[in-house]
Amino acid sequence: MSDLPAFDEVHVISDIHMGGKPGLQIMRATNRLTNFIPWIAKQPPHGRVALMLNGDVFDTLAEDIRGYAAVDEA
């Protein structure tokens, strides 16, 4: 277990569902996310900070494709 990284702060963003053509997009807070990432990088300036993207980061269901996942279009 000593190989696991240690952090002073961990921020988790879950289920943001990025992707999809206009009109099919679930993620509509791109400006908020764009501002949040640099803010996290500055917290705290003396420690180690991590950002974890958890579950359903990319939304292949919002793509206009045949099937369940955009494997061929990836």
N, CA, C and O atoms as a printed pandas DataFrame, in Angstrom:
     atom_number atom_name residue_name chain_id  residue_number  x_coord  y_coord  z_coord
0              1         N          MET        A               1    0.800   -1.196    0.000
1              2        CA          MET        A               1    0.000    0.000    0.000
2              3         C          MET        A               1    0.846    1.264    0.000
3              4         O          MET        A               1    0.308    2.350   -0.216
4              5         N          SER        A               2    2.139    1.164    0.232
5              6        CA          SER        A               2    2.974    2.359    0.281
6              7         C          SER        A               2    3.180    2.985   -1.093
7              8         O          SER        A               2    3.676    4.108   -1.181
8              9         N          ASP        A               3    2.811    2.285   -2.176
9             10        CA          ASP        A               3    2.947    2.832   -3.520
10            11         C          ASP        A               3    1.829    3.799   -3.881
11            12         O          ASP        A               3    1.909    4.480   -4.904
12            13         N          LEU        A               4    0.795    3.869   -3.065
13            14        CA          LEU        A               4   -0.322    4.769   -3.348
14            15         C          LEU        A               4    0.081    6.214   -3.039
15            16         O          LEU        A               4    0.712    6.472   -2.014
16            17         N          PRO        A               5   -0.279    7.156   -3.915
17            18        CA          PRO        A               5    0.079    8.552   -3.647
18            19         C          PRO        A               5   -0.720    9.107   -2.475
19            20         O          PRO        A               5   -1.837    8.668   -2.201
20            21         N          ALA        A               6   -0.130   10.073   -1.795
21            22        CA          ALA        A               6   -0.788   10.746   -0.679
22            23         C          ALA        A               6   -0.997   12.209   -1.053
23            24         O          ALA        A               6   -0.132   12.837   -1.664
24            25         N          PHE        A               7   -2.157   12.741   -0.676
25            26        CA          PHE        A               7   -2.492   14.129   -0.987
26            27         C          PHE        A               7   -2.984   14.831    0.264
27            28         O          PHE        A               7   -3.518   14.205    1.179
28            29         N          ASP        A               8   -2.793   16.155    0.288
29            30        CA          ASP        A               8   -3.306   16.964    1.381
30            31         C          ASP        A               8   -4.777   17.304    1.163
31            32         O          ASP        A               8   -5.541   17.441    2.118
32            33         N          GLU        A               9   -5.164   17.438   -0.107
33            34        CA          GLU        A               9   -6.563   17.689   -0.456
34            35         C          GLU        A               9   -6.906   16.877   -1.701
35            36         O          GLU        A               9   -6.092   16.742   -2.614
36            37         N          VAL        A              10   -8.121   16.339   -1.722
37            38        CA          VAL        A              10   -8.618   15.648   -2.902
38            39         C          VAL        A              10   -9.986   16.232   -3.239
39            40         O          VAL        A              10  -10.886   16.245   -2.401
40            41         N          HIS        A              11  -10.134   16.711   -4.463
41            42        CA          HIS        A              11  -11.408   17.232   -4.950
42            43         C          HIS        A              11  -11.961   16.218   -5.939
43            44         O          HIS        A              11  -11.226   15.729   -6.797
44            45         N          VAL        A              12  -13.236   15.897   -5.833
45            46        CA          VAL        A              12  -13.851   14.893   -6.688
46            47         C          VAL        A              12  -15.008   15.524   -7.456
47            48         O          VAL        A              12  -15.883   16.163   -6.873
48            49         N          ILE        A              13  -14.995   15.333   -8.767
49            50        CA          ILE        A              13  -16.110   15.739   -9.619
50            51         C          ILE        A              13  -16.677   14.452  -10.195
51            52         O          ILE        A              13  -15.942   13.641  -10.758
52            53         N          SER        A              14  -17.964   14.267  -10.056
53            54        CA          SER        A              14  -18.576   13.015  -10.480
54            55         C          SER        A              14  -19.686   13.253  -11.493
55            56         O          SER        A              14  -20.438   14.224  -11.408
56            57         N          ASP        A              15  -19.766   12.338  -12.451
57            58        CA          ASP        A              15  -20.880   12.300  -13.403
58            59         C          ASP        A              15  -21.080   13.619  -14.149
59            60         O          ASP        A              15  -22.170   14.190  -14.126
60            61         N          ILE        A              16  -20.026   14.099  -14.809
61            62        CA          ILE        A              16  -20.163   15.366  -15.523
62            63         C          ILE        A              16  -20.643   15.183  -16.966
63            64         O          ILE        A              16  -21.067   16.152  -17.596
64            65         N          HIS        A              17  -20.585   13.983  -17.489
65            66        CA          HIS        A              17  -21.177   13.661  -18.798
66            67         C          HIS        A              17  -20.737   14.613  -19.909
67            68         O          HIS        A              17  -21.579   15.220  -20.570
68            69         N          MET        A              18  -19.431   14.749  -20.120
69            70        CA          MET        A              18  -18.935   15.598  -21.209
70            71         C          MET        A              18  -19.155   14.893  -22.545
71            72         O          MET        A              18  -19.046   13.670  -22.641
72            73         N          GLY        A              19  -19.461   15.668  -23.556
73            74        CA          GLY        A              19  -19.596   15.125  -24.897
74            75         C          GLY        A              19  -20.982   15.348  -25.458
75            76         O          GLY        A              19  -21.879   15.853  -24.785
76            77         N          GLY        A              20  -21.128   14.961  -26.695
77            78        CA          GLY        A              20  -22.410   15.096  -27.363
78            79         C          GLY        A              20  -22.469   16.296  -28.277
79            80         O          GLY        A              20  -21.779   17.295  -28.073
80            81         N          LYS        A              21  -23.296   16.180  -29.276
81            82        CA          LYS        A              21  -23.508   17.286  -30.204
82            83         C          LYS        A              21  -24.401   18.331  -29.542
83            84         O          LYS        A              21  -25.146   18.007  -28.618
84            85         N          PRO        A              22  -24.335   19.571  -30.001
85            86        CA          PRO        A              22  -25.223   20.601  -29.442
86            87         C          PRO        A              22  -26.681   20.134  -29.466
87            88         O          PRO        A              22  -27.165   19.606  -30.467
88            89         N          GLY        A              23  -27.348   20.336  -28.368
89            90        CA          GLY        A              23  -28.730   19.882  -28.215
90            91         C          GLY        A              23  -28.832   18.536  -27.513
91            92         O          GLY        A              23  -29.880   18.204  -26.961
92            93         N          LEU        A              24  -27.744   17.752  -27.529
93            94        CA          LEU        A              24  -27.720   16.452  -26.853
94            95         C          LEU        A              24  -26.836   16.472  -25.613
95            96         O          LEU        A              24  -26.760   15.472  -24.899
96            97         N          GLN        A              25  -26.166   17.588  -25.344
97            98        CA          GLN        A              25  -25.198   17.665  -24.255
98            99         C          GLN        A              25  -25.880   17.746  -22.888
99           100         O          GLN        A              25  -26.834   18.499  -22.692
100          101         N          ILE        A              26  -25.367   16.958  -21.960
101          102        CA          ILE        A              26  -25.832   17.024  -20.576
102          103         C          ILE        A              26  -24.976   18.043  -19.810
103          104         O          ILE        A              26  -25.496   18.801  -18.991
104          105         N          MET        A              27  -23.661   18.058  -20.079
105          106        CA          MET        A              27  -22.735   18.975  -19.410
106          107         C          MET        A              27  -22.914   20.373  -19.989
107          108         O          MET        A              27  -22.588   20.620  -21.150
108          109         N          ARG        A              28  -23.429   21.272  -19.181
109          110        CA          ARG        A              28  -23.653   22.647  -19.646
110          111         C          ARG        A              28  -22.927   23.669  -18.781
111          112         O          ARG        A              28  -23.144   24.872  -18.925
112          113         N          ALA        A              29  -22.068   23.197  -17.887
113          114        CA          ALA        A              29  -21.338   24.102  -16.989
114          115         C          ALA        A              29  -19.853   24.117  -17.344
115          116         O          ALA        A              29  -19.004   24.072  -16.455
116          117         N          THR        A              30  -19.537   24.181  -18.633
117          118        CA          THR        A              30  -18.132   24.135  -19.035
118          119         C          THR        A              30  -17.343   25.330  -18.508
119          120         O          THR        A              30  -16.182   25.174  -18.129
120          121         N          ASN        A              31  -17.939   26.511  -18.474
121          122        CA          ASN        A              31  -17.237   27.679  -17.929
122          123         C          ASN        A              31  -16.929   27.487  -16.453
123          124         O          ASN        A              31  -15.853   27.856  -15.983
124          125         N          ARG        A              32  -17.855   26.921  -15.739
125          126        CA          ARG        A              32  -17.652   26.681  -14.305
126          127         C          ARG        A              32  -16.523   25.680  -14.079
127          128         O          ARG        A              32  -15.682   25.877  -13.202
128          129         N          LEU        A              33  -16.504   24.605  -14.871
129          130        CA          LEU        A              33  -15.438   23.608  -14.770
130          131         C          LEU        A              33  -14.097   24.212  -15.179
131          132         O          LEU        A              33  -13.076   23.948  -14.544
132          133         N          THR        A              34  -14.099   25.019  -16.237
133          134        CA          THR        A              34  -12.878   25.671  -16.718
134          135         C          THR        A              34  -12.276   26.581  -15.648
135          136         O          THR        A              34  -11.053   26.682  -15.554
136          137         N          ASN        A              35  -13.089   27.233  -14.857
137          138        CA          ASN        A              35  -12.595   28.083  -13.776
138          139         C          ASN        A              35  -12.215   27.287  -12.531
139          140         O          ASN        A              35  -11.327   27.693  -11.781
140          141         N          PHE        A              36  -12.880   26.161  -12.310
141          142        CA          PHE        A              36  -12.654   25.357  -11.113
142          143         C          PHE        A              36  -11.287   24.669  -11.136
143          144         O          PHE        A              36  -10.623   24.579  -10.104
144          145         N          ILE        A              37  -10.864   24.184  -12.304
145          146        CA          ILE        A              37   -9.607   23.436  -12.391
146          147         C          ILE        A              37   -8.397   24.295  -12.001
147          148         O          ILE        A              37   -7.588   23.837  -11.194
148          149         N          PRO        A              38   -8.228   25.513  -12.529
149          150        CA          PRO        A              38   -7.095   26.333  -12.071
150          151         C          PRO        A              38   -7.191   26.712  -10.589
151          152         O          PRO        A              38   -6.171   26.856   -9.916
152          153         N          TRP        A              39   -8.420   26.872  -10.085
153          154        CA          TRP        A              39   -8.589   27.189   -8.663
154          155         C          TRP        A              39   -8.070   26.042   -7.810
155          156         O          TRP        A              39   -7.394   26.264   -6.805
156          157         N          ILE        A              40   -8.387   24.813   -8.214
157          158        CA          ILE        A              40   -7.903   23.640   -7.473
158          159         C          ILE        A              40   -6.378   23.602   -7.473
159          160         O          ILE        A              40   -5.760   23.272   -6.460
160          161         N          ALA        A              41   -5.776   23.940   -8.606
161          162        CA          ALA        A              41   -4.313   23.894   -8.714
162          163         C          ALA        A              41   -3.621   24.818   -7.712
163          164         O          ALA        A              41   -2.451   24.607   -7.389
164          165         N          LYS        A              42   -4.316   25.822   -7.223
165          166        CA          LYS        A              42   -3.741   26.774   -6.268
166          167         C          LYS        A              42   -4.047   26.414   -4.809
167          168         O          LYS        A              42   -3.637   27.152   -3.914
168          169         N          GLN        A              43   -4.750   25.315   -4.539
169          170        CA          GLN        A              43   -5.184   24.966   -3.187
170          171         C          GLN        A              43   -4.399   23.800   -2.628
171          172         O          GLN        A              43   -4.251   22.821   -3.359
172          173         N          PRO        A              44   -3.904   23.796   -1.474
173          174        CA          PRO        A              44   -3.152   24.895   -0.868
174          175         C          PRO        A              44   -1.807   24.968   -1.563
175          176         O          PRO        A              44   -1.309   23.946   -2.034
176          177         N          PRO        A              45   -1.215   26.122   -1.640
177          178        CA          PRO        A              45    0.025   26.235   -2.412
178          179         C          PRO        A              45    1.190   25.437   -1.837
179          180         O          PRO        A              45    2.159   25.172   -2.547
180          181         N          HIS        A              46    1.114   25.051   -0.571
181          182        CA          HIS        A              46    2.213   24.325    0.066
182          183         C          HIS        A              46    2.008   22.805    0.066
183          184         O          HIS        A              46    2.914   22.073    0.463
184          185         N          GLY        A              47    0.862   22.323   -0.359
185          186        CA          GLY        A              47    0.581   20.893   -0.266
186          187         C          GLY        A              47    0.341   20.243   -1.611
187          188         O          GLY        A              47    0.415   20.882   -2.661
188          189         N          ARG        A              48    0.050   18.952   -1.551
189          190        CA          ARG        A              48   -0.258   18.181   -2.753
190          191         C          ARG        A              48   -1.770   18.096   -2.897
191          192         O          ARG        A              48   -2.472   17.686   -1.972
192          193         N          VAL        A              49   -2.263   18.490   -4.067
193          194        CA          VAL        A              49   -3.698   18.551   -4.328
194          195         C          VAL        A              49   -4.009   17.656   -5.523
195          196         O          VAL        A              49   -3.253   17.617   -6.494
196          197         N          ALA        A              50   -5.124   16.941   -5.442
197          198        CA          ALA        A              50   -5.539   16.058   -6.529
198          199         C          ALA        A              50   -6.953   16.401   -6.979
199          200         O          ALA        A              50   -7.784   16.857   -6.194
200          201         N          LEU        A              51   -7.199   16.171   -8.257
201          202        CA          LEU        A              51   -8.539   16.283   -8.819
202          203         C          LEU        A              51   -8.888   14.919   -9.393
203          204         O          LEU        A              51   -8.178   14.400  -10.254
204          205         N          MET        A              52   -9.974   14.344   -8.917
205          206        CA          MET        A              52  -10.421   13.044   -9.393
206          207         C          MET        A              52  -11.709   13.224  -10.181
207          208         O          MET        A              52  -12.678   13.794   -9.681
208          209         N          LEU        A              53  -11.712   12.736  -11.413
209          210        CA          LEU        A              53  -12.926   12.706  -12.221
210          211         C          LEU        A              53  -13.493   11.304  -12.065
211          212         O          LEU        A              53  -12.868   10.322  -12.465
212          213         N          ASN        A              54  -14.672   11.220  -11.486
213          214        CA          ASN        A              54  -15.232    9.946  -11.060
214          215         C          ASN        A              54  -16.513    9.629  -11.825
215          216         O          ASN        A              54  -17.447   10.431  -11.820
216          217         N          GLY        A              55  -16.568    8.505  -12.462
217          218        CA          GLY        A              55  -17.789    7.994  -13.071
218          219         C          GLY        A              55  -18.401    8.868  -14.147
219          220         O          GLY        A              55  -18.542   10.074  -13.947
220          221         N          ASP        A              56  -18.762    8.306  -15.258
221          222        CA          ASP        A              56  -19.472    8.983  -16.342
222          223         C          ASP        A              56  -18.868   10.341  -16.685
223          224         O          ASP        A              56  -19.568   11.353  -16.708
224          225         N          VAL        A              57  -17.573   10.354  -16.948
225          226        CA          VAL        A              57  -16.898   11.589  -17.334
226          227         C          VAL        A              57  -17.285   11.952  -18.764
227          228         O          VAL        A              57  -17.641   13.096  -19.047
228          229         N          PHE        A              58  -17.215   10.977  -19.658
229          230        CA          PHE        A              58  -17.598   11.190  -21.054
230          231         C          PHE        A              58  -18.926   10.501  -21.305
231          232         O          PHE        A              58  -19.148    9.376  -20.856
232          233         N          ASP        A              59  -19.798   11.174  -22.017
233          234        CA          ASP        A              59  -21.154   10.669  -22.217
234          235         C          ASP        A              59  -21.332   10.163  -23.638
235          236         O          ASP        A              59  -21.684   10.928  -24.536
236          237         N          THR        A              60  -21.089    8.875  -23.841
237          238        CA          THR        A              60  -21.262    8.314  -25.178
238          239         C          THR        A              60  -22.735    8.158  -25.529
239          240         O          THR        A              60  -23.072    8.021  -26.705
240          241         N          LEU        A              61  -23.610    8.177  -24.549
241          242        CA          LEU        A              61  -25.038    8.074  -24.842
242          243         C          LEU        A              61  -25.582    9.365  -25.454
243          244         O          LEU        A              61  -26.655    9.358  -26.058
244          245         N          ALA        A              62  -24.853   10.471  -25.302
245          246        CA          ALA        A              62  -25.289   11.743  -25.881
246          247         C          ALA        A              62  -24.814   11.899  -27.319
247          248         O          ALA        A              62  -25.095   12.911  -27.961
248          249         N          GLU        A              63  -24.105   10.915  -27.818
249          250        CA          GLU        A              63  -23.638   10.949  -29.204
250          251         C          GLU        A              63  -24.703   10.326  -30.097
251          252         O          GLU        A              63  -25.416    9.408  -29.693
252          253         N          ASP        A              64  -24.794   10.834  -31.298
253          254        CA          ASP        A              64  -25.750   10.322  -32.275
254          255         C          ASP        A              64  -25.103    9.147  -33.013
255          256         O          ASP        A              64  -24.614    9.298  -34.133
256          257         N          ILE        A              65  -25.108    7.976  -32.370
257          258        CA          ILE        A              65  -24.455    6.791  -32.918
258          259         C          ILE        A              65  -25.401    5.603  -32.843
259          260         O          ILE        A              65  -26.429    5.635  -32.166
260          261         N          ARG        A              66  -25.019    4.556  -33.560
261          262        CA          ARG        A              66  -25.734    3.290  -33.414
262          263         C          ARG        A              66  -25.096    2.542  -32.252
263          264         O          ARG        A              66  -23.882    2.617  -32.063
264          265         N          GLY        A              67  -25.869    1.847  -31.501
265          266        CA          GLY        A              67  -25.326    1.037  -30.420
266          267         C          GLY        A              67  -25.260    1.782  -29.095
267          268         O          GLY        A              67  -25.829    2.860  -28.923
268          269         N          TYR        A              68  -24.543    1.162  -28.172
269          270        CA          TYR        A              68  -24.502    1.656  -26.790
270          271         C          TYR        A              68  -23.320    2.594  -26.535
271          272         O          TYR        A              68  -23.472    3.580  -25.814
272          273         N          ALA        A              69  -22.157    2.313  -27.106
273          274        CA          ALA        A              69  -20.963    3.115  -26.848
274          275         C          ALA        A              69  -20.309    3.519  -28.161
275          276         O          ALA        A              69  -20.380    2.791  -29.151
276          277         N          ALA        A              70  -19.674    4.681  -28.158
277          278        CA          ALA        A              70  -19.032    5.216  -29.366
278          279         C          ALA        A              70  -17.634    4.629  -29.514
279          280         O          ALA        A              70  -16.649    5.368  -29.538
280          281         N          VAL        A              71  -17.542    3.310  -29.611
281          282        CA          VAL        A              71  -16.238    2.650  -29.700
282          283         C          VAL        A              71  -15.554    2.985  -31.018
283          284         O          VAL        A              71  -14.379    3.353  -31.020
284          285         N          ASP        A              72  -16.249    2.869  -32.121
285          286        CA          ASP        A              72  -15.648    3.139  -33.434
286          287         C          ASP        A              72  -15.360    4.616  -33.640
287          288         O          ASP        A              72  -14.438    4.956  -34.382
288          289         N          GLU        A              73  -16.112    5.496  -33.013
289          290        CA          GLU        A              73  -15.947    6.925  -33.188
290          291         C          GLU        A              73  -14.945    7.533  -32.224
291          292         O          GLU        A              73  -14.609    8.710  -32.352
292          293         N          ALA        A              74  -14.461    6.761  -31.262
293          294        CA          ALA        A              74  -13.549    7.280  -30.222
294          295         C          ALA        A              74  -12.240    7.763  -30.826
295          296         O          ALA        A              74  -11.361    8.229  -30.101
